[in-house]
Amino acid sequence: MMLRVKVWRQDGREQKGRFEEYVLEDADPLMSILEMLDVLNASLVKQNIAPIAFDSDCREGICGACALMVNGRPNGFAQNLPACHQRLGELEEGTRITIEPLRSGLYPVIRDLVVDRSILDRLMGTGGAASTKTGAAPDADGLPIGKDRALEALDLGACIGCGVCVAACPNGSAALYAGARLASLALLPIPSKERRKRARDMSKVLESFFGGCSGYAECVRACPAKLPLGVTGVVTRERWGALFHRKN
């Protein structure tokens, strides 16, 4: 199957980017978006053209490194799937596919489809973990957690940190990303001890760099972890809770 692939090319952070179109002659409907880029790169190398730079790691929908834009949609044609799981499917012969880096002013382009998502690390560095003494592992029954609570915390902690929610949101909000972290850690005994401080610190970063959540729900349609829209409201809830409880 022949496809026309229109790709964003940019040589560096300070360089001006542009779209370039290539013809891929031997695309297979079973290929993922990343496999299509692999095949295209092999063809470009044979023509002495610099291959397209893009991120990937596990290719199993776990790491979130492969996030990009396909035809203006985060990751690809289907909702709630990372790019490495998006298949070409039933595309017609000669279809044009447009591949871009994640669209967000918070994600500067490093090269081609590779963007700098370190702003997410900055957000997590303020409260995405729990402070506890290291050493021998505690007894499994030392801090009993109900099954339902444990399962809910695991579901909320399923976020893979891809940052697609920010690129999908018209406001550039990270409410889904931050809300998942806040909600998950608030349910667990040790992390919950820093619940208020975590909410205050993360809220400062959200307000300084990210847009506000307006309930567009584009983040939910793009999220590979299928987090529910209600998670975005956790940020406001935890922020108000921290306002009235200043001890931790």
Disulfide bonds with the S-S distance in Angstrom:
none
